[in-house]
Amino acid sequence: MLRFYSVFNIAQIDGIDAPDAPEPVNANFEPIAEAERIMLGMPKPPLIVHGEPRAFYRPAADTVNLPRPDLFAEPEEYYSTAFHELTHATGHESRLNRRPSSEIRFFGDREYSQEELVAEMGAAFLCGQAGIAQATIVNSAAYIQGWLSVLKGSPKLVVHAAAQAQRAADYILGRTFEE
């Protein structure tokens, strides 16, 4: 069923105030050198912006949106989130071509769940490479466990996702292998 909705910019409406920008959680954010090196060293990277207070990868524009670093309690959380979204970006047809960006996926379906598993495993691999895995492992394990439950614990899918995650991490790290 198709429905139409009128959508207005908040600036076009009287009597409604725009929500305040989120307050910094960590005003003294200290970048982690190795994690920065990994992020900035990705070959053919997507554009990284800090435009909204939520993290996502937008395939059509090939952009990664991250919350501002000062919105994370710890720098390791920022980099883990960035690595997750960069792993999604490796699926773009200009990189590893893991899936067509035009392909529509729905939250919670099998393909979406598998891609989330790939992204979080890739982030965990990159956190290990950056030396920050100890600070992020509990959150990564919980996130992975949540998506595994959707995939019903299929060992074959987990092995496939781990292989794709390793390939994505290698891509981000600039490692190339002969096939």
C-alpha positions, 0 to 999 in steps of 0.5 A, spaced: 500 500 500 502 506 498 501 512 502 503 519 501 505 524 507 507 532 507 514 533 510 516 540 512 523 543 514 522 545 521 524 552 519 518 552 515 513 551 521 512 556 527 511 555 534 516 549 534 523 549 536 529 545 533 532 540 538 538 542 541 545 539 539 547 533 543 551 535 549 558 533 549 560 527 553 567 527 553 569 534 552 577 532 552 576 527 547 584 524 545 585 521 538 588 514 538 594 514 533 593 507 531 586 508 530 586 514 526 592 511 522 587 506 520 581 510 518 585 515 514 589 510 511 583 506 508 584 506 500 578 509 496 575 511 502 568 514 503 567 521 505 566 521 513 562 526 515 559 528 523 553 531 521 548 527 525 548 524 532 547 517 529 552 512 525 550 510 519 553 508 512 549 511 506 551 507 500 547 511 494 552 517 497 558 513 499 558 516 505 559 514 513 556 519 518 559 518 525 557 522 531 562 527 533 567 524 537 566 528 543 559 524 544 562 518 545 564 516 553 571 513 551 575 514 544 575 507 543 567 507 542 568 512 537 573 508 533 569 501 534 563 505 531 567 508 525 570 501 523 563 498 523 561 503 518 567 503 514 566 495 514 559 496 511 563 501 506 567 496 503 561 492 500 560 498 495 561 496 488 567 501 488 571 497 493 569 489 495 562 489 491 559 485 497 552 487 495 549 492 490 548 498 493 541 498 489 539 492 493 533 494 498 534 490 505 530 491 511 532 491 518 532 484 521 532 480 515 537 475 513 541 479 509 541 485 513 543 481 519 549 478 515 551 484 513 551 487 520 555 481 523 560 482 517 561 489 519 561 488 527 566 482 526 570 487 521 570 492 527 572 487 532 578 485 527 580 493 526 580 494 534 584 488 535 589 491 530 589 498 533 590 495 540 583 497 543 580 491 543 580 490 550 576 496 551 571 494 546 570 487 546 564 486 551 560 491 546 562 487 540 560 480 543 553 483 545 552 486 538 554 480 534 550 475 539 544 479 537 545 478 530 547 471 531 540 470 534 537 472 528 541 468 523 539 462 528 546 460 529 548 457 523 555 455 523 556 456 515 553 463 515 558 465 521 564 462 517 562 466 511 561 472 515 568 472 518 571 471 512 567 477 509 569 481 515 577 479 514 577 481 507 574 488 509 579 489 514 584 487 510 581 492 505 581 497 510 588 496 512 590 496 505 592 489 504 592 486 497 592 479 496 593 475 489 587 471 488 
